[in-house]
Amino acid sequence: MLFSERKRMLEIINKESRGESLWTNEIPDQLRYKFLKFVVALAKENLPRTYNGPEEDLDKTVRTIISMEQGNEIPKLSSYVRGCSDEEFPDILEATLVAFARLARGNQDTIKDNYLKYVNRLLESYRISYLIEGDEVVEFSSKELHISIVAPTLKLLASEKRFNLVEKSYRDSIKELTNGKPSDSITDAGTALQEILRVLGCKGDNFSALLKSAKSTILNGYNSRYIDAIDNLVNWVSAVRSELGDSHKVTEADKDDAWFVVHTVGILILRLSKK
């Protein structure tokens, strides 16, 4: 690491030590340039040699993927990376990962591992509030909360088929936050909590009925004190979902409301999954 980079990182550490939060969704020019140089080098080192060359193959594939999704003509990757909006940059991260998987020949896992390690480290070094989990970019409000709650929850839900519906709803709640729809996020997080209660054998068509069922099945005995905490949290999530979810258009939830629900539901899922 050169002097200028060490100085930049030291400034970040000093600011954070004073309690300043630096996490942002604004993508600086330096990060865009570093990302572009990295993916070109990764393509040259790992993709098959073709008539057009691995860099051109990667460029074409990434632009095709994004164009088909967005319905827009995409310029050369080098220009697009430097000039796209901050909101479009996560699409580039995902599309590039998909492109490498399509173009690789037998070394997909190695390329993916190198890509994820570098890009996630790069995003963190500039305190960008995105992280690539699996094949998708997820947005977070706090790195610490993401590492301790969201990431373990996603890993758990992906590990067992019985959690498929729970995982879909929980992932949808995070996607809606990334798409700027906190009310939809709250609704999806509430659905995830209902689904895991059903997976664990609880009966009922709503939170109240499901929790009542839980108290006579999975939350009895020594969990008596925990039942009260669960009761309060579930009732709170249910109330927020009713008042701020997308089924209630009078009051619009904000991002902080939604993140609190997502983290609360994640904690409950991790705890309940031990049953």
C-alpha positions, -999 to 999 in steps of 0.1 A, spaced: 0 0 0 15 33 -11 18 64 11 -13 82 -3 -35 51 3 -22 46 38 -29 83 45 -65 80 32 -71 49 53 -56 66 84 -79 96 79 -109 73 78 -98 55 110 -93 88 128 -127 101 118 -144 69 128 -126 69 162 -142 103 168 -177 88 162 -182 100 127 -201 77 104 -186 76 68 -208 50 52 -223 62 19 -238 51 -14 -219 77 -34 -193 60 -56 -161 80 -59 -141 82 -91 -111 65 -75 -131 34 -67 -146 33 -102 -111 34 -117 -97 7 -94 -126 -16 -101 -122 -12 -138 -84 -19 -137 -91 -50 -115 -117 -66 -137 -96 -61 -168 -66 -77 -151 -88 -106 -138 -101 -112 -173 -67 -112 -189 -54 -137 -163 -83 -161 -161 -106 -160 -192 -99 -180 -223 -80 -165 -252 -103 -157 -280 -102 -137 -313 -115 -106 -297 -96 -110 -265 -108 -117 -229 -113 -80 -221 -135 -74 -251 -155 -106 -244 -161 -94 -208 -171 -59 -220 -196 -73 -245 -211 -98 -220 -215 -73 -192 -231 -47 -215 -255 -73 -229 -266 -84 -194 -272 -49 -183 -289 -38 -215 -314 -67 -213 -323 -59 -177 -325 -21 -181 -338 -19 -216 -312 7 -225 -281 7 -248 -250 6 -227 -217 22 -238 -183 6 -235 -177 -7 -201 -148 16 -194 -170 46 -201 -201 32 -183 -182 24 -151 -168 60 -150 -199 78 -160 -229 58 -146 -250 71 -117 -243 59 -82 -276 40 -83 -265 21 -115 -232 10 -101 -245 -21 -82 -259 -34 -115 -223 -33 -129 -210 -52 -99 -236 -80 -103 -235 -81 -141 -197 -84 -141 -198 -113 -117 -224 -131 -139 -203 -123 -170 -172 -139 -155 -192 -170 -146 -205 -173 -182 -171 -168 -198 -149 -189 -175 -139 -224 -184 -136 -247 -154 -122 -220 -130 -155 -202 -121 -151 -208 -83 -116 -193 -83 -126 -163 -103 -157 -157 -82 -137 -160 -49 -110 -135 -62 -137 -111 -74 -157 -112 -42 -127 -107 -20 -113 -78 -40 -146 -60 -47 -160 -63 -11 -127 -51 3 -127 -22 -21 -162 -12 -12 -154 -13 25 -122 7 20 -143 36 7 -170 29 32 -196 21 5 -228 6 20 -229 -23 -4 -217 -59 0 -219 -87 -25 -235 -117 -9 -236 -148 -31 -244 -133 -65 -263 -102 -53 -254 -68 -41 -271 -60 -7 -273 -26 9 -268 -22 46 -273 6 71 -245 -5 95 -215 -27 87 -216 -41 122 -253 -50 122 -249 -65 87 -221 -87 98 -237 -98 130 -274 -101 119 -282 -98 82 -253 -119 68 -258 -148 93 -295 -148 87 -291 -150 49 -265 -178 53 -288 -197 76 -319 -194 54 -299 -205 23 -287 -236 41 -320 -255 43 -347 -260 18 -374 -257 45 -365 -221 48 -370 -213 10 -401 -191 15 -385 -174 46 -353 -167 26 -373 -153 -4 -392 -129 18 -362 -118 38 -341 -112 7 -371 -93 -8 -371 -70 22 -335 -61 17 -340 -57 -21 -369 -33 -15 -347 -12 8 -320 -11 -20 -348 0 -44 -358 28 -21 -391 12 -10 -390 10 28 -427 3 32 -425 -27 9 -394 -38 29 -414 -38 62 -441 -59 46 -417 -85 33 -398 -87 66 -430 -93 84 -439 -121 59 -405 -137 66 -412 -138 103 -446 -154 97 -431 -179 74 -405 -191 98 -431 -195 125 -451 -217 101 -420 -237 92 -415 -244 129 -450 -258 132 -470 -228 144 -506 -224 132 -524 -192 123 -532 -167 96 -517 -137 114 -490 -127 138 -513 -129 168 -525 -164 160 -490 -176 151 -475 -163 183 -503 -178 204 -495 -211 187 -458 -206 193 -463 -201 231 -479 -236 233 -453 -253 212 -418 -239 204 -416 -212 231 -428 -230 263 -410 -241 294 -377 -224 302 -384 -198 275 -411 -182 295 -392 -149 299 -381 -150 263 -418 -154 253 -425 -119 267 -397 -104 247 -408 -122 216 -444 -111 223 -434 -74 225 -412 -75 194 -437 -94 173 -464 -71 183 -442 -41 175 -433 -55 141 -470 -63 135 -480 -27 144 -453 -12 123 -463 -34 94 -499 -24 98 -492 13 101 -462 17 78 -462 -13 54 -472 -9 18 -508 -19 26 -512 14 45 -506 44 22 -514 72 46 -481 71 64 -449 63 45 -421 45 63 -386 58 61 -354 38 56 -345 38 94 -379 23 102 -374 -5 76 -338 -13 87 -350 -16 123 -376 -41 113 -352 -60 91 -326 -63 119 -353 -72 145 -367 -99 122 -332 -112 115 -325 -116 153 -358 -134 157 -351 -157 128 -316 -166 141 -331 -173 176 -361 -193 164 -341 -214 139 -324 -231 169 -356 -248 178 
